[in-house]
């Protein structure tokens, strides 16, 4: 019959701690998304930032990873945002330059158009002046009355769709076009002087 020996009465061998296999330990995973996002963001700078949206997506995906360090992903995100800002600045500058160039071309075209219209208006006013001069030559040097003179010149329409106007001065008359602003008595009026006087009513009654 076997006798049971208490643990205190017998020599208890020390129990060795369990041996863990280091290769079996869970190793910390590497954040490949963050790594690729970083080098892509740096590479995108060589394209003036136009490829930065792609590297930003990769870096943001690396930021979402719970396993592995996210420092590379954070750095890639910052560099990608800087690249996007650079690309936006370039696009804005080029767009503004193109817009200014387009405005310059339009202003030059408008200036050429107005110059041609003014030349046409000068010829029109000169034609009306010739009509008044012919009348003056056939009426002993007197111009028609103000009403008759205006009836004569309003038949002429300038390039801005306005009628010409006759104005009587102290010792001469003028035929004017309102010019591009279509407002009389302004600095852009086209005016040609007509030498001659209008015969007074008393003189007409004597005749």
Secondary structure as UniProt FT lines:
FT   TURN            7..9
FT   HELIX           22..24
FT   HELIX           32..44
FT   HELIX           45..47
FT   TURN            48..51
FT   HELIX           52..64
FT   HELIX           71..137
FT   TURN            138..141
FT   STRAND          142..143
FT   HELIX           146..153
FT   TURN            154..155
FT   TURN            159..160
FT   STRAND          165..168
FT   STRAND          172..177
FT   TURN            179..182
FT   TURN            187..188
FT   STRAND          190..195
FT   STRAND          197..198
FT   HELIX           201..206
//
